[in-house]
Amino acid sequence: MGQTLGGITSDVYKAIVSVVDDRMSEIKVTRQDFDIAEDIELVASYQR
């Protein structure tokens, strides 16, 4: 059995990190996404 880290074994920790890494690699944010957000804020400010 592996060493424990905060109450979980190193094997469980590595499995958790692997799952999180896989999920994070699926997230892609582009500059276009930020440009759209800025446009939405601009339109919202005109509606005030």
NORWOBEL-V962565 format. One record per residue. SS is DSSP state (hx for helix, st for strand, lp for the rest). PHI is phi in degrees with one decimal (999 if undefined). PSI is psi in whole degrees, -180 to 180 (999 if undefined). Layout:
SS,PHI,PSI + SS,PHI,PSI
This chain:
lp,999,145 + lp,-78.4,174 + lp,-68.3,147 + st,-92.6,146 + st,-134.2,106 + lp,61.9,31 + lp,94.7,-3 + st,-121.8,153 + st,-76.3,162 + hx,-64.0,-31 + hx,-66.1,-42 + hx,-66.2,-42 + hx,-59.5,-46 + hx,-63.2,-37 + hx,-65.2,-43 + hx,-63.0,-47 + hx,-60.1,-40 + hx,-62.7,-44 + hx,-64.2,-45 + hx,-63.2,-43 + hx,-59.9,-43 + hx,-61.8,-44 + hx,-67.5,-39 + hx,-67.5,-31 + hx,-69.0,-21 + lp,-79.1,-17 + lp,-87.4,121 + lp,-128.3,121 + lp,-114.3,128 + lp,-110.2,167 + hx,-61.5,-34 + hx,-60.9,-37 + hx,-60.8,-41 + hx,-70.3,-37 + hx,-62.8,-41 + hx,-63.8,-42 + hx,-61.8,-40 + hx,-65.1,-40 + hx,-62.9,-41 + hx,-63.6,-42 + hx,-63.1,-39 + hx,-63.9,-47 + hx,-62.8,-42 + hx,-62.3,-37 + hx,-68.3,-31 + hx,-69.9,-25 + lp,-83.8,-6 + lp,-81.2,999
